[in-house]
């Protein structure tokens, strides 16, 4: 039997697939989206529970600290609900991506919702000022006008911009 060595060194443009084997698509790694969604859900639930407890105990807290504090929590509750929804959307995205479904639609929904979050916090900052959280909770008092209440606004606007960028990457990753 004669063997031609050149046959072994020939290049072919065909992909050799053994018979009986099927190429299986592996599910992508979605731990980052799951953890980020879970973090958002946990943080928003903590804020929502704090707001509910604060609204239930509002008369007691008002009597203890001062009658001049309005302790208004509508805007904080609204922003907590937005964080909860974005966390749920990230969880849905991770599940759909693990199931190998088209998840670019969910990525687009997350992107548009993140834009809504950014515009809503921008509107709140423009309408009430950068220390809206202090003014909502403690009114036009010295505590309410404290510069430390700039931090929640700055943190939330940074968080919203991060969500926009992250969801844009997720939307275009497919």
N, C-alpha and C positions, 0 to 999 in steps of 0.2 A: 504494500500500500504506500502510495506516494503522497506526501503532504506538501502542499504549496504554502510556504511561509508568508508570502505576500498577501494571501487571503486574510491572515490575521491582522495585518496592518492597514487594511483598506478602511477608509472612513465611509460610513454610510450616513445618510440624512434621516434614516428611519429610527424611531424610538423602539427599542426592543422591549416588548411587554410580554412576560411569560404568560402562557395560557393558564386560565384557572385563577388568576389573581386579579382582583378588582382594586382600583385606586380609590382609597377612602379619604375623604376630606376631613382633616382634623379640626376640631372646634378651636376657635381662637381663644387666647388667654384674656379673660375679662375681669380679672380680680380688681384692677384699678377702678374701673367704673362701678363695680359692686361696692367696694369700700367707700368711694366718694359718695355714692347714693345713700349708703347706710349712715355715713357721717352727717349728711344733710338732713336726713330724716330724724336722727337722734337729736341734733341741735334744735331743729324746728319744734319737735315735740316738747323738749325742755322749755323752750320759750313760750309755747302755747300753754303748757301747764302752769308756768309762772304767771302768765297773764290771767288765766282763769282763776287761780288762787288769789291773785291781787285784786281782781274785780269782785270776788266774793267777799274778801276781807277789806274792801275799800272803806267802808265807814269806820272800822276799827283802826285802820292805818291812818286815816284822816284825823281822827281824834287823838291818836298818839303823837303824830309828828306836827302837823299844822293844818289848819283849815284852808290856808291859802294855796295849797298844792292841789292842782286838778287831777293828778294821777290818770291822765287820759292815755289809753293804750290801743286805740284803734289802728294807728299806723304801724306800730310794732307788731300787732296781731296780723295785719295785712301782709307785712314783709315776712313774717314767720310762715304764713300759709304759702307764699311764693317759694320759700326755701323748701317746704315740705313737698310741693308739687314738683320742683326740679329734682329733688331726691328720688321721688317715685319714678320720674321719667328716666333718670340715669339707671335705676334698677331694671326697668323695662328694657332699656337699650342693651344692658349687659345680658339679660336673659335671651333676647332675640338674637344677639350676636353669637351667643353660645349655641343657639339652635340652628345657626347658619342661615337664618332668614335675612332678607333684605332689611337692614337696619338703618339705611340712609334716610328713610322717611322719618323715623323716630329721631335721628340726629338732626334733621331739619326742624322738627317740632321743638326739640330742646334748644336749638339755636334761636328760633323765633321767640320762645318763651324767655330765654336769657336776655334777648334784646328788650323784651317787655319789662323784665326786672330792672335792667339798666335805665330805661326811660322812666320807670316809676320812681326809682330812688332819686334820679336827677330832678324830676318834677317836685318831689317832696323837699329836696334841698333848696330848690329855687323858690318854692312857695313859703316855706317856714324858716329857712336859714340852715346853716351847716350844723348848728346845735339843736336841731328839731327834737331830738330825743329828750334832751333836758327841758326844753320848753313844754313838750307834751306832758312830761311827768311832773315837773315842779313849777311850771308856769314862768312868769317873768320875774322870778325872784333871783337872788344872788346865786343860789344853787343851780337853778335852771339855766342861767346864762353863763355858767362855768365853761371854760374852754375844754375841759375833759370830755364834754359831750360832743365834741367834734369827732372823736375817735370812732364811735359807732357809724357815723356817716361815711367817714373815709374807709373804714373796713368794709362796709357793705357795698360801696361803689367799686372798691377794688375786687371784692368777691364777685360782683356782677360782671365786671369786665373779664375776669378770669373765666367765668362760666361761658361768656360769649366766645372767647378764644378757644377754650377746650371743646365746646360743642361744635365750633367751626371745623376743628381738626377731626372730630368724630364723624361729622357729616361728610367730609371729603375722604375719609379713610377707606371707604368701600370701593 
